[in-house]
Structure formats: C-alpha cells, structure tokens
Amino acid sequence: MPLTLTPIDHDDLCHGWRWEIANEADLARKVAMVALGQYRHVAQILAGIDKKSPPTRKEAAAAAIKRLTVPDDSDPWHRDGWVFQTISWIAAHRTEKGVVARAPHAIEAHKGFDGIQLRLDKKGHLVTAIVIFEDKATDSPRKTIRADVWDGIRSLEKGERMPELIHDATTILEAQQSVFPGLDIDQAIEKILWEEVRHYRVSITTSDTHIKDAARKKLFKGFDTVAPGKASRRRADTMHFDDLRTWMDDFCVATIAQIKAWRDDV
C-alpha cells in the first residue's frame, strides 16, 4: 500500500485516521492509473488481485497529462483538489472491508459529492451506512472546515441534497446487485433516508499547525454539532504537508512521468 493510516480517536467528537505516504512512487503510479481512467484496475490491486494493467493509448495519455498540468496563468486549486480526492479514494480502500465505493471523479471541479461509500452487512444484502466524503486540499484547513465543510453537512442533515444522494446511491447499488442478487435496492434507499445511517468523512490537508493530536482535535471542533449522534457518524482524516503546493507540483511531475513511460511502451 502506498499509504500508512494511523487511527486517531477524539473522544465523542469524532474518529479517523492520519494518512502518511509510505511509498510515493507507488502512490504516483496509482494516481496515474486513475487519471487514465483505469480506476477498476487500481481497485483490484488494492484488493490484492494482481492483474495485468490495460494498455495506455497515446490519446488517453495526452488527456491524463492535461488533467495533471496547471495551465499557464491559472491557479492549481482544481488540479490539486482532484489529486487529493483520488488519494482519498485510495485511502478509503485501505481502511475498511465490506464496503462499496463510488468511482473517483473523472474531471476536476466536479460539483457532486467528493465521494460516496456504502457499508453493507456480511451477506451484502443490507446497507448499514452511507458515508459521504468531504475532501479538501487547502492551505487553511480550519477556515475551510468552518466556511465550507460544515455548511455542506448541515445541508445534508436538512435533507436538501437528498435527491442527488439517492441518485448516486442507487447507481452504486444497481452495480452491486450483479454481485449480490439478494440486495434489495428499494429497501436500501428507504434506509438511507434515516439520519443515523448517513455518516460523514471529512479529509483535509494540514501543516505543522495541526500535527499534534490536541491541535488536530480543535481543527474539527463543532463536528458533533453539525452531525449530532454517535461518534461513529463522524470520521475525520488528515494528511500533513510541509508545503502543499510545492508537493503537489512535484508529485504531478512524477505522475506524468509514469504516464509518459507507459505511453512510450505502446
């Protein structure tokens, strides 16, 4: 695995993991595959299934390289946000079993949910929770959480985005039904309407300011207010960077190099 995840418990406020890069070259390879649209192959690798990777056509390589390149006179926020969402999707495969995750976004600045994960019972017939991702690559984590993340969760708690959530969940369930024919989609959707089944996973970049556990806990102050109930509803993950933008630039250069090497082999 390219990431090491350390569990963190903040009492009744929230729980979660601290992400650390264990193998940056491996992480770049996996992000490169997702950029090429090969997320299913990455998911199989993360599940321990060793399969030959699909070929990389030059057209797909060009599109993936464009996705990882910031245009001149543009800021890097959209690109960096997409890269972090992809890392978040990889981390989601690392922490839980018996879950079904939606495919990562194919484009930057997607307006839908950053990610969705369904937890199923052991038989794969019932949904026990729907986990909604809030992934933020930012230099101002506390400000972003207070001004953006909490508002998004409040909206979901009020049911304001329920049609969109049901649509995305139904798409995941329909795909899962081919694996578990006993899965009752209508029953699963009905259950998702209940608040306690909706869980939240906030993943955000941090610097030295929030590296200690006490400071990390303060970062998520208010989580139990915007999403009340059991702490299991509230997951908070962090990934530390000394300099987020510099790291993203260097990482994308390494990721593009992987794509170019594969393209040259075609």
C-alpha positions in Angstrom: 0.0 0.0 0.0 1.3 3.5 -0.8 -0.2 5.0 2.4 0.1 4.3 6.1 -3.0 5.1 8.1 -2.8 5.7 11.8 -6.1 5.6 13.8 -6.9 8.7 15.9 -9.7 8.9 18.4 -11.0 12.3 19.6 -13.4 11.0 22.3 -17.0 11.8 21.5 -16.2 14.5 18.9 -15.0 12.2 16.0 -12.7 9.4 15.0 -10.5 8.9 12.0 -7.0 8.4 10.6 -3.8 10.3 9.9 -2.5 9.5 6.4 1.2 9.2 5.7 2.9 8.4 2.4 4.7 5.1 2.7 5.7 4.8 -1.0 5.4 8.0 -3.1 6.4 6.3 -6.3 3.7 3.7 -5.8 1.1 6.4 -5.0 2.1 8.3 -8.2 1.6 5.1 -10.2 -1.9 4.6 -8.8 -2.9 8.2 -9.3 -1.6 7.9 -12.8 -3.8 4.9 -13.5 -6.9 6.7 -12.2 -6.0 9.7 -14.3 -6.0 7.3 -17.3 -9.5 6.1 -16.3 -8.1 2.8 -15.0 -9.6 3.1 -11.5 -11.0 -0.5 -11.7 -7.5 -1.8 -12.1 -6.3 0.2 -9.1 -9.2 -1.1 -7.0 -8.3 -4.7 -8.0 -4.6 -4.0 -6.9 -5.8 -2.6 -3.6 -8.0 -5.6 -3.1 -4.9 -7.9 -3.6 -5.8 -9.0 -7.1 -2.8 -9.0 -9.3 -3.8 -8.4 -12.9 -2.0 -7.1 -16.0 -2.6 -3.5 -16.5 -4.6 -2.4 -19.6 -2.6 -0.7 -22.4 -2.1 3.0 -22.4 -3.1 4.6 -25.7 -1.5 7.9 -26.6 -4.8 9.7 -26.7 -5.7 8.7 -23.2 -2.1 9.6 -22.0 -2.4 13.1 -23.5 -5.8 13.6 -21.7 -4.4 12.4 -18.4 -1.3 14.5 -18.7 -3.5 17.6 -19.4 -5.5 16.8 -16.3 -2.4 16.8 -14.2 -1.0 20.0 -15.7 -1.9 23.5 -14.5 -2.5 25.8 -17.5 -0.3 29.0 -17.7 -1.7 31.9 -15.7 -4.1 29.6 -13.8 -4.1 28.6 -10.1 -3.6 24.9 -9.1 -6.7 24.5 -6.9 -8.8 22.4 -9.3 -5.9 20.1 -10.2 -4.7 19.7 -6.6 -8.3 19.1 -5.4 -8.7 16.3 -7.9 -5.4 14.7 -6.9 -6.3 14.8 -3.2 -9.8 13.3 -4.0 -8.0 10.5 -5.7 -5.7 9.9 -2.8 -8.7 10.0 -0.5 -10.4 7.3 -2.7 -7.2 5.1 -2.4 -7.2 5.7 1.4 -10.9 4.6 1.6 -9.9 1.2 0.2 -7.2 0.9 2.9 -9.3 1.4 6.0 -12.5 -0.7 5.5 -13.6 -4.0 4.2 -17.2 -4.9 3.2 -17.8 -1.5 1.6 -18.7 -0.4 -1.9 -17.1 2.9 -3.1 -18.3 5.1 -6.0 -15.7 5.6 -8.7 -13.5 8.6 -8.3 -14.4 11.7 -10.2 -13.2 11.8 -13.8 -12.9 15.6 -14.0 -11.6 18.4 -11.8 -14.0 20.7 -10.0 -16.9 18.3 -10.1 -19.9 19.8 -8.3 -21.3 16.5 -6.9 -20.2 14.7 -3.7 -16.5 14.3 -3.3 -17.0 10.6 -2.7 -19.6 8.1 -1.5 -19.2 4.7 0.2 -21.8 2.2 1.1 -21.3 -0.1 4.1 -23.1 -3.5 3.7 -23.9 -6.3 6.0 -21.9 -9.5 5.8 -24.3 -11.1 3.3 -24.2 -8.0 1.1 -28.0 -7.6 1.2 -28.5 -4.6 3.5 -27.0 -1.2 3.7 -25.8 -0.3 7.2 -24.5 3.1 6.4 -23.8 5.6 3.6 -20.6 7.5 4.0 -20.4 10.9 2.4 -16.9 12.3 1.7 -15.8 15.9 2.1 -12.2 16.1 0.6 -10.4 19.4 0.8 -6.8 20.2 -0.3 -6.2 23.6 1.3 -3.7 25.8 3.0 -6.3 27.0 5.5 -7.9 23.8 7.0 -9.8 25.3 9.9 -11.3 28.2 7.8 -12.2 25.7 5.1 -14.0 23.4 7.5 -15.9 26.2 9.2 -16.9 28.1 6.0 -17.4 25.2 3.6 -17.5 21.7 5.1 -19.9 22.4 8.0 -22.3 24.1 5.6 -22.3 21.1 3.3 -23.0 18.7 6.2 -25.8 21.0 7.6 -27.4 20.9 4.1 -27.3 17.1 4.0 -28.7 16.9 7.6 -31.6 19.0 6.5 -32.2 16.7 3.5 -31.6 19.5 1.0 -29.5 17.3 -1.3 -31.4 14.1 -0.7 -32.5 13.6 -4.4 -28.8 13.8 -5.5 -27.7 11.5 -2.8 -30.4 8.9 -3.6 -29.4 9.1 -7.3 -25.8 8.4 -6.6 -26.5 5.7 -4.1 -28.9 3.9 -6.5 -26.3 3.8 -9.2 -23.8 2.2 -6.8 -26.5 -0.3 -5.6 -27.5 -1.3 -9.1 -23.9 -2.2 -9.9 -23.6 -4.1 -6.7 -26.8 -6.1 -7.3 -25.0 -8.1 -10.0 -22.6 -9.4 -7.3 -25.3 -9.8 -4.6 -28.6 -10.6 -6.3 -30.3 -10.6 -2.9 -29.7 -6.9 -2.4 -33.0 -5.0 -2.1 -32.3 -1.6 -3.6 -35.6 -0.1 -2.7 -35.2 -1.2 0.9 -31.6 0.2 1.0 -32.7 3.6 -0.4 -35.5 3.8 2.2 -33.0 3.1 4.9 -30.6 5.9 3.6 -33.4 8.4 4.3 -32.9 7.9 8.1 -30.3 10.4 9.5 -28.4 7.9 11.7 -27.5 5.9 8.5 -25.8 8.9 7.0 -22.2 9.2 8.1 -19.6 11.8 7.1 -15.9 11.5 6.3 -14.0 14.8 6.3 -10.5 14.5 4.8 -8.3 17.6 4.8 -4.7 18.6 4.3 -2.8 20.1 7.2 0.6 21.7 8.0 2.6 21.8 11.2 -0.1 23.8 12.9 -2.3 20.8 13.4 0.3 18.0 13.6 -0.3 17.3 17.3 -3.4 15.4 18.4 -4.7 18.2 20.6 -4.5 20.7 17.8 -6.0 18.2 15.3 -9.0 17.8 17.6 -9.5 21.6 17.7 -9.5 21.5 13.9 -12.7 19.5 13.9 -14.4 21.4 16.7 -18.2 21.6 16.0 -18.4 18.3 14.1 -20.7 16.9 16.8 -23.0 19.9 16.5 -23.4 19.8 12.7 -23.8 16.0 12.6 -25.1 15.0 16.1 -25.5 11.5 17.4 -23.0 8.7 17.8 -19.3 9.5 17.1 -19.3 6.7 14.5 -21.1 9.1 12.2 -18.2 11.5 12.3 -14.9 10.5 10.7 -12.0 13.0 10.4 -8.9 12.2 8.3 -5.8 14.4 7.8 -2.7 14.4 5.6 0.2 16.5 6.6 2.3 18.6 4.1 5.2 20.9 4.8 4.3 22.8 1.7 1.2 21.6 0.0 1.5 23.4 -3.4 5.2 22.5 -3.9 4.5 18.9 -3.1 1.6 18.8 -5.5 3.7 20.3 -8.3 6.5 17.7 -7.7 4.0 14.8 -7.3 2.2 15.6 -10.5 5.5 15.8 -12.4 6.3 12.3 -11.1 2.8 11.1 -12.0 3.1 12.5 -15.5 6.5 10.7 -15.9 4.8 7.4 -15.2 2.2 8.1 -17.8 4.8 9.0 -20.4 6.7 5.8 -19.7 3.6 3.7 -20.2 2.7 5.6 -23.4 6.1 5.1 -24.9 5.6 1.3 -24.4 2.5 1.2 -26.6 
